[in-house]
Amino acid sequence: MMKISKATTATLLSVGLLSLVGCAAPVHGEYTFVSTIDDLAKQSTEIVEVKIESHRDGKLYPEPFTGDDPETNPYAGTKAEPPSPEELASDVVLYDAVVTDTVAGSARKGEGIEIHQMSNDPDLSYLEDGNTYVLFLLTAEGHPAGIIGGDQGIYLVDGDRLRPVDKEIGIPLERASLDRLRTNAR
């Protein structure tokens, strides 16, 4: 059973609330999108090229709410019973991938990584086994990496070309831009 931290849960709840009340950044589905590669890179902890080896359906479980601090436990000081982890679980697709190149972050060539993608969003383009992608990821210790910005953080590697999988809001990306991001990450 995978668990996500209380801080991650609080962040996800905050993002969800901001989406409900409206925010200045444009959104596509449930994801806030950006207009430049630099903005996408700033949100990422890892930028990697990977080959997708396999995938499977899974669930992402939040850590249970505990403690007396309302900042980390919205049920602290209330008589309301917190929902069960199963009630809060999110359906995801889990991918096993092998890193073929690292632009930014700590992943190393040849290393296996696990990536998750929400599976209840019909607007997402899912990664295909055997394909190679450049991914902009957000990582947290002990959890599968998440793709930044829904489809905006996914580029199919097609020979020397990098094609954004989202043709509506995808940002063009050239190998030279990846080299610049690699230099800036050092």
FIRO-312974 format. One record per residue: chain; residue number from 1; x, y, z of N, C-alpha, C, CB in turn. Coordinates in nm, 4 decimals. Glycine has a CB too. Layout:
REM FIRO-312974
  vexmar  martor       n_x       n_y       n_z      ca_x      ca_y      ca_z       c_x       c_y       c_z      cb_x      cb_y      cb_z
       A     NUM         X         Y         Z         X         Y         Z         X         Y         Z         X         Y         Z
...
***
This chain:
REM FIRO-312974
  vexmar  martor       n_x       n_y       n_z      ca_x      ca_y      ca_z       c_x       c_y       c_z      cb_x      cb_y      cb_z
       A       1    0.0847   -0.1170    0.0000    0.0000    0.0000    0.0000    0.0893    0.1234    0.0000   -0.0964   -0.0002    0.1218
       A       2    0.0730    0.2121   -0.1005    0.1481    0.3369   -0.1065    0.0786    0.4403   -0.0201    0.1617    0.3872   -0.2526
       A       3    0.1581    0.5244    0.0431    0.1029    0.6327    0.1244    0.1654    0.7634    0.0808    0.1273    0.6081    0.2758
       A       4    0.0868    0.8701    0.0889    0.1422    1.0020    0.0648    0.1387    1.0781    0.1963    0.0639    1.0778   -0.0473
       A       5    0.2313    1.1666    0.2147    0.2465    1.2363    0.3421    0.1314    1.3325    0.3686    0.3781    1.3116    0.3450
       A       6    0.1196    1.3726    0.4954    0.0173    1.4707    0.5334    0.0409    1.6021    0.4609    0.0170    1.4933    0.6859
       A       7    0.1676    1.6398    0.4449    0.1986    1.7651    0.3747    0.1522    1.7569    0.2292    0.3508    1.7953    0.3811
       A       8    0.1753    1.6406    0.1651    0.1304    1.6227    0.0276   -0.0211    1.6245    0.0218    0.1848    1.4916   -0.0311
       A       9   -0.0860    1.5580    0.1170   -0.2323    1.5588    0.1227   -0.2833    1.7012    0.1384   -0.2832    1.4705    0.2385
       A      10   -0.2220    1.7780    0.2289   -0.2636    1.9163    0.2505   -0.2441    1.9985    0.1232   -0.1848    1.9788    0.3673
       A      11   -0.1323    1.9752    0.0533   -0.1071    2.0469   -0.0712   -0.2120    2.0123   -0.1754    0.0325    2.0149   -0.1244
       A      12   -0.2429    1.8823   -0.1896   -0.3439    1.8405   -0.2862   -0.4795    1.9001   -0.2526   -0.3534    1.6884   -0.2911
       A      13   -0.5137    1.9023   -0.1235   -0.6406    1.9624   -0.0823   -0.6412    2.1112   -0.1126   -0.6661    1.9386    0.0672
       A      14   -0.5292    2.1792   -0.0884   -0.5192    2.3223   -0.1165   -0.5356    2.3498   -0.2651   -0.3853    2.3775   -0.0674
       A      15   -0.4684    2.2696   -0.3477   -0.4792    2.2871   -0.4927   -0.6235    2.2641   -0.5362   -0.3835    2.1903   -0.5677
       A      16   -0.6870    2.1622   -0.4803   -0.8267    2.1354   -0.5127   -0.9167    2.2500   -0.4734   -0.8729    2.0092   -0.4450
       A      17   -0.8938    2.3070   -0.3548   -0.9744    2.4202   -0.3104   -0.9521    2.5418   -0.3986   -0.9426    2.4544   -0.1657
       A      18   -0.8261    2.5669   -0.4359   -0.7982    2.6796   -0.5249   -0.8684    2.6610   -0.6588   -0.6467    2.6956   -0.5461
       A      19   -0.8726    2.5370   -0.7073   -0.9407    2.5106   -0.8334   -1.0890    2.5387   -0.8221   -0.9180    2.3670   -0.8771
       A      20   -1.1468    2.5081   -0.7056   -1.2900    2.5300   -0.6871   -1.3246    2.6776   -0.6784   -1.3378    2.4592   -0.5626
       A      21   -1.2433    2.7560   -0.6079   -1.2753    2.8969   -0.5893   -1.2211    2.9838   -0.7021   -1.2207    2.9453   -0.4570
       A      22   -1.1394    2.9271   -0.7872   -1.0842    3.0030   -0.8999   -0.9491    3.0595   -0.8641   -1.1789    3.1158   -0.9417
       A      23   -0.8610    3.0618   -0.9608   -0.7286    3.1165   -0.9376   -0.6815    3.1838   -1.0653   -0.6291    3.0062   -0.8924
       A      24   -0.5727    3.2566   -1.0547   -0.5258    3.3364   -1.1677   -0.4663    3.2502   -1.2788   -0.4228    3.4372   -1.1204
       A      25   -0.4072    3.1348   -1.2437   -0.3430    3.0520   -1.3447   -0.4468    2.9736   -1.4234   -0.2422    2.9569   -1.2800
       A      26   -0.4293    2.9643   -1.5559   -0.5227    2.8857   -1.6351   -0.5122    2.7385   -1.5980   -0.4965    2.9054   -1.7850
       A      27   -0.6206    2.6659   -1.6095   -0.6181    2.5239   -1.5794   -0.6682    2.4442   -1.6979   -0.7018    2.4933   -1.4556
       A      28   -0.6213    2.3224   -1.7088   -0.6618    2.2288   -1.8125   -0.6995    2.1021   -1.7388   -0.5476    2.2038   -1.9206
       A      29   -0.8267    2.0695   -1.7349   -0.8711    1.9599   -1.6505   -0.8496    2.0018   -1.5063   -0.7953    1.8270   -1.6833
       A      30   -0.7806    1.9207   -1.4296   -0.7522    1.9527   -1.2902   -0.6130    2.0115   -1.2723   -0.7669    1.8290   -1.2044
       A      31   -0.5388    2.0301   -1.3806   -0.3993    2.0686   -1.3702   -0.3790    2.2144   -1.4082   -0.3136    1.9796   -1.4577
       A      32   -0.3008    2.2841   -1.3277   -0.2607    2.4189   -1.3636   -0.1548    2.4054   -1.4718   -0.2074    2.4997   -1.2391
       A      33   -0.1666    2.4834   -1.5786   -0.0633    2.4727   -1.6802    0.0180    2.6001   -1.6887   -0.1246    2.4407   -1.8152
       A      34    0.1349    2.5864   -1.7487    0.2301    2.6960   -1.7577    0.2525    2.7304   -1.9046    0.3642    2.6592   -1.6881
       A      35    0.3215    2.8411   -1.9291    0.3406    2.8827   -2.0681    0.4849    2.8719   -2.1161    0.2939    3.0235   -2.0849
       A      36    0.5790    2.8400   -2.0257    0.7193    2.8277   -2.0687    0.7826    2.7011   -2.0110    0.8006    2.9521   -2.0253
       A      37    0.8842    2.6551   -2.0802    0.9605    2.5393   -2.0324    1.0275    2.5725   -1.9003    1.0662    2.4956   -2.1367
       A      38    1.0753    2.6951   -1.8831    1.1394    2.7339   -1.7575    1.0424    2.7218   -1.6401    1.1929    2.8774   -1.7670
       A      39    0.9169    2.7624   -1.6606    0.8165    2.7482   -1.5543    0.7907    2.6018   -1.5227    0.6854    2.8168   -1.5943
       A      40    0.7846    2.5182   -1.6261    0.7656    2.3749   -1.6055    0.8838    2.3165   -1.5282    0.7485    2.3023   -1.7407
       A      41    1.0045    2.3583   -1.5637    1.1250    2.3098   -1.4968    1.1291    2.3528   -1.3506    1.2492    2.3600   -1.5692
       A      42    1.0839    2.4758   -1.3201    1.0845    2.5251   -1.1822    0.9948    2.4416   -1.0916    1.0402    2.6707   -1.1784
       A      43    0.8887    2.3840   -1.1462    0.7969    2.3016   -1.0672    0.8478    2.1587   -1.0493    0.6601    2.2990   -1.1330
       A      44    0.9513    2.1213   -1.1231    0.9998    1.9830   -1.1260    1.1166    1.9611   -1.0313    1.0409    1.9450   -1.2668
       A      45    1.1191    1.8421   -0.9706    1.2366    1.8016   -0.8944    1.3275    1.7121   -0.9785    1.1946    1.7291   -0.7658
       A      46    1.2707    1.6543   -1.0838    1.3467    1.5689   -1.1766    1.3004    1.6003   -1.3185    1.3273    1.4157   -1.1435
       A      47    1.3958    1.6074   -1.4102    1.3660    1.6113   -1.5531    1.4485    1.4981   -1.6127    1.4000    1.7537   -1.6199
       A      48    1.3797    1.3976   -1.6623    1.4495    1.2775   -1.7074    1.3945    1.2284   -1.8403    1.4386    1.1673   -1.6028
       A      49    1.4798    1.1579   -1.9130    1.4366    1.0816   -2.0289    1.4266    0.9375   -1.9813    1.5359    1.0975   -2.1523
       A      50    1.3136    0.8729   -2.0072    1.2928    0.7367   -1.9598    1.2326    0.6503   -2.0694    1.2026    0.7359   -1.8364
       A      51    1.2571    0.5216   -2.0589    1.1893    0.4228   -2.1426    1.0894    0.3513   -2.0525    1.2915    0.3211   -2.2097
       A      52    0.9635    0.3488   -2.0938    0.8585    0.2833   -2.0160    0.8682    0.1326   -2.0390    0.7165    0.3372   -2.0554
       A      53    0.8879    0.0601   -1.9316    0.9012   -0.0856   -1.9388    0.7660   -0.1558   -1.9257    0.9959   -0.1352   -1.8296
       A      54    0.6838   -0.1105   -1.8297    0.5539   -0.1743   -1.8060    0.4651   -0.0799   -1.7266    0.5706   -0.3094   -1.7311
       A      55    0.3379   -0.1160   -1.7169    0.2436   -0.0359   -1.6383    0.1410   -0.1279   -1.5738    0.1731    0.0709   -1.7272
       A      56    0.0743   -0.0742   -1.4708   -0.0305   -0.1486   -1.4008   -0.1216   -0.0488   -1.3311    0.0301   -0.2502   -1.2983
       A      57   -0.2433   -0.0908   -1.3030   -0.3344   -0.0070   -1.2257   -0.2955   -0.0129   -1.0795   -0.4812   -0.0514   -1.2450
       A      58   -0.3175    0.0965   -1.0088   -0.2849    0.1009   -0.8670   -0.3683    0.2051   -0.7953   -0.1370    0.1297   -0.8471
       A      59   -0.3390    0.2211   -0.6688   -0.4049    0.3219   -0.5856   -0.2972    0.3995   -0.5120   -0.5062    0.2567   -0.4851
       A      60   -0.3253    0.5257   -0.4902   -0.2370    0.6118   -0.4126   -0.3133    0.6468   -0.2860   -0.1934    0.7415   -0.4934
       A      61   -0.2581    0.6093   -0.1712   -0.3252    0.6283   -0.0426   -0.2617    0.7408    0.0368   -0.3220    0.4996    0.0386
       A      62   -0.3431    0.8285    0.0924   -0.2874    0.9314    0.1806   -0.2546    0.8709    0.3164   -0.3861    1.0499    0.1966
       A      63   -0.1649    0.9351    0.3888   -0.1395    0.8928    0.5262   -0.2604    0.9307    0.6095   -0.0087    0.9574    0.5834
       A      64   -0.2911    0.8531    0.7137   -0.4070    0.8882    0.7967   -0.3842    1.0204    0.8696   -0.4360    0.7764    0.8984
       A      65   -0.4934    1.0932    0.8929   -0.4858    1.2173    0.9681   -0.4695    1.1830    1.1162   -0.6125    1.3058    0.9441
       A      66   -0.3634    1.2366    1.1791   -0.3389    1.2140    1.3216   -0.2885    1.3423    1.3841   -0.2374    1.0987    1.3438
       A      67   -0.2932    1.3491    1.5136   -0.2382    1.4631    1.5864   -0.3416    1.5705    1.6134   -0.1234    1.5222    1.5100
       A      68   -0.2979    1.6703    1.6936   -0.3861    1.7771    1.7383   -0.3710    1.9063    1.6581   -0.3607    1.8052    1.8827
       A      69   -0.2822    1.9091    1.5610   -0.2551    2.0313    1.4857   -0.3509    2.0435    1.3667   -0.1084    2.0334    1.4370
       A      70   -0.4385    2.1442    1.3657   -0.5325    2.1598    1.2540   -0.4645    2.1886    1.1198   -0.6294    2.2709    1.2852
       A      71   -0.3377    2.2318    1.1231   -0.2637    2.2546    0.9981   -0.2405    2.1235    0.9234   -0.1289    2.3230    1.0271
       A      72   -0.2163    2.0155    0.9963   -0.1887    1.8856    0.9339   -0.3033    1.7870    0.9500   -0.0629    1.8261    0.9922
       A      73   -0.3990    1.8201    1.0368   -0.5140    1.7320    1.0589   -0.6418    1.8160    1.0635   -0.4971    1.6499    1.1907
       A      74   -0.7149    1.8229    0.9513   -0.8354    1.9059    0.9489   -0.9451    1.8562    1.0435   -0.8894    1.9119    0.8085
       A      75   -0.9287    1.7367    1.0989   -1.0287    1.6809    1.1909   -0.9928    1.7041    1.3374   -1.0447    1.5320    1.1658
       A      76   -0.8746    1.7632    1.3631   -0.8322    1.7902    1.5007   -0.9306    1.8851    1.5668   -0.6890    1.8495    1.5040
       A      77   -0.9733    1.8505    1.6871   -1.0634    1.9348    1.7636   -1.2088    1.9289    1.7184   -1.0164    2.0745    1.7571
       A      78   -1.2398    1.8393    1.6255   -1.3786    1.8249    1.5807   -1.4294    1.6874    1.6216   -1.3906    1.8447    1.4263
       A      79   -1.5576    1.6707    1.6149   -1.6165    1.5400    1.6449   -1.6343    1.4568    1.5188   -1.7509    1.5572    1.7151
       A      80   -1.6017    1.5154    1.4045   -1.6151    1.4441    1.2777   -1.5119    1.3319    1.2687   -1.5992    1.5413    1.1589
       A      81   -1.5559    1.2202    1.2164   -1.4680    1.1047    1.1971   -1.3929    1.1211    1.0647   -1.5497    0.9708    1.1987
       A      82   -1.2583    1.1109    1.0675   -1.1840    1.1239    0.9414   -1.2219    1.0114    0.8445   -1.0311    1.1222    0.9681
       A      83   -1.2199    1.0396    0.7148   -1.2471    0.9338    0.6171   -1.1371    0.8281    0.6224   -1.2586    0.9925    0.4743
       A      84   -1.1717    0.7090    0.5804   -1.0729    0.6004    0.5772   -0.9756    0.6241    0.4626   -1.1423    0.4617    0.5621
       A      85   -0.8555    0.5677    0.4718   -0.7611    0.5809    0.3603   -0.8221    0.5306    0.2286   -0.6317    0.5036    0.3912
       A      86   -0.9032    0.4263    0.2352   -0.9660    0.3732    0.1135   -1.0596    0.4765    0.0497   -1.0441    0.2441    0.1457
       A      87   -1.1305    0.5532    0.1337   -1.2210    0.6561    0.0816   -1.1442    0.7699    0.0148   -1.3085    0.7115    0.1942
       A      88   -1.0224    0.7941    0.0592   -0.9412    0.9026    0.0053   -0.8448    0.8570   -0.1047   -0.8633    0.9671    0.1166
       A      89   -0.8393    0.7257   -0.1303   -0.7450    0.6721   -0.2285   -0.7770    0.7232   -0.3685   -0.7471    0.5188   -0.2268
       A      90   -0.6729    0.7445   -0.4454   -0.6865    0.7876   -0.5852   -0.6453    0.6740   -0.6768   -0.6009    0.9143   -0.6136
       A      91   -0.7209    0.6549   -0.7838   -0.6835    0.5565   -0.8850   -0.5705    0.6139   -0.9684   -0.8051    0.5181   -0.9748
       A      92   -0.4678    0.5335   -0.9876   -0.3521    0.5765   -1.0653   -0.3071    0.4650   -1.1578   -0.2369    0.6193   -0.9729
       A      93   -0.2291    0.5036   -1.2585   -0.1539    0.4077   -1.3380   -0.0106    0.4197   -1.2891   -0.1670    0.4344   -1.4951
       A      94    0.0501    0.3069   -1.2574    0.1896    0.3034   -1.2131    0.2754    0.2516   -1.3280    0.2067    0.2140   -1.0853
       A      95    0.3825    0.3233   -1.3553    0.4734    0.2863   -1.4635    0.6091    0.2498   -1.4060    0.4870    0.4012   -1.5661
       A      96    0.6666    0.1426   -1.4576    0.8052    0.1093   -1.4286    0.8855    0.1583   -1.5483    0.8255   -0.0464   -1.4027
       A      97    0.9855    0.2404   -1.5207    1.0635    0.3022   -1.6282    1.2118    0.2924   -1.5956    1.0219    0.4502   -1.6491
       A      98    1.2925    0.2993   -1.6998    1.4375    0.3018   -1.6850    1.4866    0.4363   -1.7364    1.5057    0.1828   -1.7616
       A      99    1.5675    0.5030   -1.6558    1.6226    0.6332   -1.6929    1.7268    0.6134   -1.8025    1.6849    0.7053   -1.5694
       A     100    1.7080    0.6869   -1.9137    1.8054    0.6820   -2.0229    1.8909    0.8081   -2.0262    1.7341    0.6636   -2.1572
       A     101    1.8459    0.9160   -1.9589    1.9225    1.0402   -1.9496    1.8622    1.1243   -1.8376    1.9222    1.1186   -2.0861
       A     102    1.9473    1.1975   -1.7662    1.9010    1.2889   -1.6615    1.9375    1.4312   -1.7008    1.9628    1.2521   -1.5229
       A     103    1.8365    1.5165   -1.7044    1.8572    1.6584   -1.7322    1.8768    1.7326   -1.6003    1.7372    1.7179   -1.8120
       A     104    1.7895    1.7032   -1.5025    1.7979    1.7654   -1.3704    1.7463    1.6658   -1.2674    1.7166    1.8993   -1.3649
       A     105    1.8048    1.6698   -1.1486    1.7623    1.5808   -1.0412    1.8656    1.4745   -1.0119    1.6309    1.5159   -1.0759
       A     106    1.8271    1.3815   -0.9250    1.9232    1.2822   -0.8758    1.9146    1.1469   -0.9458    1.9033    1.2623   -0.7293
       A     107    1.8170    1.1247   -1.0312    1.8065    0.9964   -1.1020    1.9277    0.9785   -1.1935    1.6741    0.9889   -1.1845
       A     108    1.9732    0.8553   -1.2037    2.0917    0.8267   -1.2842    2.0584    0.7313   -1.3979    2.2027    0.7679   -1.1970
       A     109    2.1323    0.7449   -1.5071    2.1147    0.6594   -1.6249    2.1198    0.5124   -1.5828    2.2238    0.6895   -1.7321
       A     110    2.0227    0.4350   -1.6313    2.0148    0.2926   -1.6000    1.9337    0.2612   -1.4758    2.1514    0.2378   -1.5836
       A     111    1.9014    0.3630   -1.3972    1.8229    0.3449   -1.2747    1.6757    0.3213   -1.3089    1.8375    0.4681   -1.1820
       A     112    1.6128    0.2305   -1.2362    1.4694    0.2093   -1.2510    1.3938    0.3049   -1.1606    1.4317    0.0636   -1.2189
       A     113    1.2878    0.3664   -1.2134    1.2043    0.4541   -1.1320    1.0574    0.4174   -1.1533    1.2297    0.6038   -1.1671
       A     114    0.9776    0.4502   -1.0534    0.8335    0.4284   -1.0620    0.7660    0.5644   -1.0755    0.7796    0.3505   -0.9369
       A     115    0.6719    0.5727   -1.1674    0.6018    0.6975   -1.1970    0.4533    0.6707   -1.1830    0.6367    0.7515   -1.3403
       A     116    0.3797    0.7684   -1.1292    0.2337    0.7520   -1.1253    0.1659    0.8615   -1.2054    0.1823    0.7532   -0.9802
       A     117    0.0489    0.8274   -1.2547   -0.0331    0.9219   -1.3297   -0.1780    0.8938   -1.2925   -0.0096    0.9097   -1.4855
       A     118   -0.2541    0.9983   -1.2631   -0.3944    0.9804   -1.2268   -0.4653    0.9069   -1.3405   -0.4632    1.1178   -1.1973
       A     119   -0.5490    0.8089   -1.3071   -0.6131    0.7308   -1.4121   -0.7602    0.7639   -1.4291   -0.5980    0.5850   -1.3832
       A     120   -0.8102    0.8581   -1.3507   -0.9521    0.8911   -1.3621   -0.9744    1.0172   -1.4443   -1.0132    0.9081   -1.2241
       A     121   -0.8736    1.0614   -1.5194   -0.8862    1.1801   -1.6025   -0.8870    1.1373   -1.7491   -0.7709    1.2810   -1.5741
       A     122   -1.0039    1.1391   -1.8143   -1.0119    1.0931   -1.9526   -0.9369    1.1828   -2.0505   -1.1554    1.0834   -1.9941
       A     123   -0.8968    1.3026   -2.0082   -0.8264    1.3943   -2.0972   -0.6762    1.3692   -2.1022   -0.8519    1.5358   -2.0545
       A     124   -0.6240    1.2832   -2.0152   -0.4797    1.2592   -2.0131   -0.4373    1.1626   -2.1230   -0.4372    1.2050   -1.8771
       A     125   -0.3152    1.1818   -2.1728   -0.2527    1.0878   -2.2654   -0.1652    0.9962   -2.1810   -0.1690    1.1619   -2.3782
       A     126   -0.1931    0.8699   -2.1839   -0.1168    0.7776   -2.1007    0.0093    0.7316   -2.1718   -0.2021    0.6573   -2.0623
       A     127    0.1116    0.7044   -2.0925    0.2396    0.6604   -2.1451    0.2254    0.5182   -2.1983    0.3499    0.6683   -2.0365
       A     128    0.2985    0.4880   -2.3050    0.2885    0.3564   -2.3668    0.4156    0.2766   -2.3430    0.2612    0.3692   -2.5168
       A     129    0.3981    0.1490   -2.3080    0.5110    0.0594   -2.2877    0.5990    0.0583   -2.4124    0.4624   -0.0834   -2.2540
       A     130    0.7311    0.0610   -2.3905    0.8266    0.0558   -2.4997    0.8649    0.1918   -2.5555    0.7718   -0.0274   -2.6083
       A     131    0.7854    0.2949   -2.5289    0.8180    0.4287   -2.5779    0.9140    0.4993   -2.4831    0.6905    0.5120   -2.5956
       A     132    0.9856    0.5963   -2.5393    1.0773    0.6791   -2.4610    1.0195    0.8189   -2.4532    1.2206    0.6811   -2.5234
       A     133    1.0253    0.8773   -2.3328    0.9687    1.0093   -2.3069    1.0671    1.0941   -2.2275    0.8351    0.9975   -2.2316
       A     134    1.0582    1.2264   -2.2448    1.1184    1.3210   -2.1518    1.0048    1.3623   -2.0606    1.1863    1.4460   -2.2254
       A     135    1.0268    1.3472   -1.9283    0.9229    1.3764   -1.8297    0.9707    1.4811   -1.7299    0.8813    1.2484   -1.7560
       A     136    0.8823    1.5719   -1.6963    0.9045    1.6689   -1.5902    0.8299    1.6135   -1.4694    0.8549    1.8156   -1.6302
       A     137    0.9034    1.5787   -1.3631    0.8465    1.5043   -1.2510    0.8600    1.5785   -1.1187    0.9127    1.3692   -1.2402
       A     138    0.7695    1.5459   -1.0293    0.7769    1.5891   -0.8899    0.7959    1.4620   -0.8083    0.6470    1.6705   -0.8446
       A     139    0.9020    1.4581   -0.7293    0.9323    1.3386   -0.6519    0.9225    1.3672   -0.5031    1.0715    1.2859   -0.6866
       A     140    0.8895    1.2631   -0.4287    0.8864    1.2681   -0.2829    0.9396    1.1345   -0.2331    0.7408    1.2971   -0.2279
       A     141    1.0223    1.1383   -0.1321    1.0867    1.0192   -0.0767    0.9844    0.9092   -0.0502    1.1614    1.0540    0.0528
       A     142    1.0100    0.7902   -0.1046    0.9270    0.6738   -0.0782    0.7979    0.6667   -0.1583    0.8942    0.6702    0.0644
       A     143    0.7797    0.7555   -0.2559    0.6573    0.7569   -0.3356    0.6910    0.7577   -0.4838    0.5704    0.8788   -0.2999
       A     144    0.6009    0.7061   -0.5672    0.6248    0.7148   -0.7114    0.6256    0.8615   -0.7554    0.5169    0.6349   -0.7898
       A     145    0.7062    0.8913   -0.8543    0.7140    1.0287   -0.9064    0.5850    1.0630   -0.9800    0.8367    1.0456   -1.0012
       A     146    0.5429    1.1885   -0.9693    0.4245    1.2361   -1.0400    0.4643    1.3271   -1.1546    0.3299    1.3094   -0.9444
       A     147    0.3871    1.3231   -1.2619    0.4141    1.4052   -1.3797    0.3581    1.5452   -1.3559    0.3524    1.3414   -1.5084
       A     148    0.4389    1.6472   -1.3813    0.3985    1.7861   -1.3608    0.3034    1.8303   -1.4719    0.5223    1.8786   -1.3558
       A     149    0.1973    1.8994   -1.4326    0.1090    1.9637   -1.5294    0.0288    1.8717   -1.6184    0.1874    2.0505   -1.6137
       A     150   -0.0053    1.7530   -1.5700   -0.0794    1.6614   -1.6568    0.0042    1.6282   -1.7789   -0.2152    1.7224   -1.6991
       A     151   -0.0525    1.6493   -1.8960    0.0186    1.6196   -2.0202    0.1305    1.7177   -2.0527   -0.0780    1.6173   -2.1331
       A     152    0.1302    1.8358   -1.9906    0.2340    1.9336   -2.0235    0.3727    1.8840   -1.9886    0.2077    2.0639   -1.9521
       A     153    0.3838    1.7944   -1.8933    0.5144    1.7447   -1.8510    0.5593    1.6202   -1.9247    0.5123    1.7166   -1.7054
       A     154    0.4969    1.5895   -2.0400    0.5281    1.4667   -2.1147    0.5667    1.5008   -2.2583    0.4074    1.3693   -2.1133
       A     155    0.6853    1.4523   -2.2996    0.7330    1.4698   -2.4369    0.7740    1.3348   -2.4918    0.8515    1.5701   -2.4434
       A     156    0.7138    1.2946   -2.6021    0.7508    1.1707   -2.6689    0.8815    1.1933   -2.7441    0.6380    1.1227   -2.7655
       A     157    0.9773    1.1034   -2.7250    1.1037    1.1113   -2.7977    1.0831    1.0383   -2.9299    1.2237    1.0492   -2.7147
       A     158    1.0974    1.1130   -3.0389    1.0770    1.0603   -3.1739    1.2044    1.0892   -3.2523    0.9496    1.1243   -3.2438
       A     159    1.3004    0.9955   -3.2433    1.4314    1.0191   -3.3035    1.5004    1.1321   -3.2307    1.4189    1.0512   -3.4537
       A     160    1.5341    1.2382   -3.3020    1.5978    1.3552   -3.2414    1.4958    1.4596   -3.1980    1.6963    1.4174   -3.3387
       A     161    1.3695    1.4367   -3.2312    1.2643    1.5334   -3.1991    1.1965    1.4988   -3.0670    1.1604    1.5388   -3.3117
       A     162    1.1504    1.6024   -2.9994    1.0719    1.5879   -2.8772    0.9342    1.6451   -2.9070    1.1400    1.6605   -2.7539
       A     163    0.8317    1.5612   -2.9000    0.6962    1.6061   -2.9325    0.6119    1.6127   -2.8068    0.6308    1.5128   -3.0357
       A     164    0.5528    1.7313   -2.7766    0.4618    1.7372   -2.6617    0.3412    1.6467   -2.6902    0.4157    1.8853   -2.6333
       A     165    0.2993    1.5682   -2.5906    0.1847    1.4792   -2.6145    0.0534    1.5562   -2.6163    0.1790    1.3701   -2.5076
       A     166    0.0491    1.6737   -2.5546   -0.0719    1.7556   -2.5574   -0.0575    1.8574   -2.6695   -0.0967    1.8263   -2.4197
       A     167   -0.1337    1.8366   -2.7749   -0.1227    1.9239   -2.8914   -0.1890    2.0595   -2.8690   -0.1841    1.8567   -3.0122
       A     168   -0.2801    2.0709   -2.7712   -0.3475    2.1980   -2.7423   -0.2599    2.2931   -2.6620   -0.4767    2.1723   -2.6670
       A     169   -0.2063    2.2440   -2.5499   -0.1328    2.3326   -2.4585    0.0130    2.2923   -2.4400   -0.2008    2.3349   -2.3240
       A     170    0.0598    2.1952   -2.5184    0.1984    2.1527   -2.5082    0.2927    2.2645   -2.5494    0.2227    2.0291   -2.5938
       A     171    0.4034    2.2736   -2.4808    0.5042    2.3761   -2.5077    0.6135    2.3125   -2.5936    0.5637    2.4353   -2.3740
       A     172    0.6484    2.3736   -2.7060    0.7564    2.3173   -2.7874    0.8847    2.3014   -2.7050    0.7829    2.4068   -2.9103
       A     173    0.9560    2.1929   -2.7296    1.0809    2.1651   -2.6580    1.1823    2.1098   -2.7569    1.0579    2.0649   -2.5401
       A     174    1.2990    2.1714   -2.7588    1.4097    2.1283   -2.8446    1.5201    2.0697   -2.7574    1.4641    2.2471   -2.9305
       A     175    1.6040    1.9870   -2.8174    1.7183    1.9304   -2.7439    1.8069    2.0409   -2.6865    1.8016    1.8388   -2.8361
       A     176    1.8209    2.1512   -2.7582    1.9036    2.2625   -2.7088    1.8464    2.3189   -2.5786    1.9132    2.3743   -2.8153
       A     177    1.7129    2.3227   -2.5668    1.6503    2.3700   -2.4423    1.6795    2.2741   -2.3281    1.4979    2.3860   -2.4603
       A     178    1.6805    2.1445   -2.3561    1.7151    2.0462   -2.2520    1.8595    2.0660   -2.2076    1.6941    1.9010   -2.3035
       A     179    1.9492    2.0910   -2.3033    2.0903    2.1142   -2.2682    2.1041    2.2381   -2.1800    2.1764    2.1301   -2.3961
       A     180    2.0259    2.3435   -2.2097    2.0294    2.4655   -2.1273    1.9772    2.4353   -1.9869    1.9454    2.5789   -2.1929
       A     181    1.8691    2.3571   -1.9774    1.8152    2.3201   -1.8456    1.9166    2.2360   -1.7680    1.6821    2.2423   -1.8611
       A     182    1.9866    2.1484   -1.8391    2.0892    2.0641   -1.7758    2.2000    2.1509   -1.7175    2.1482    1.9634   -1.8777
       A     183    2.2439    2.2509   -1.7936    2.3492    2.3415   -1.7480    2.3007    2.4218   -1.6269    2.3926    2.4368   -1.8625
       A     184    2.1767    2.4712   -1.6317    2.1217    2.5503   -1.5210    2.1024    2.4673   -1.3950    1.9892    2.6122   -1.5618
       A     185    2.0821    2.3374   -1.4100    2.0590    2.2504   -1.2944    2.1871    2.2209   -1.2170    1.9960    2.1203   -1.3394
       A     186    2.3003    2.2418   -1.2798    2.4284    2.2103   -1.2124    2.4667    2.3121   -1.1125    2.5388    2.1968   -1.3112
***
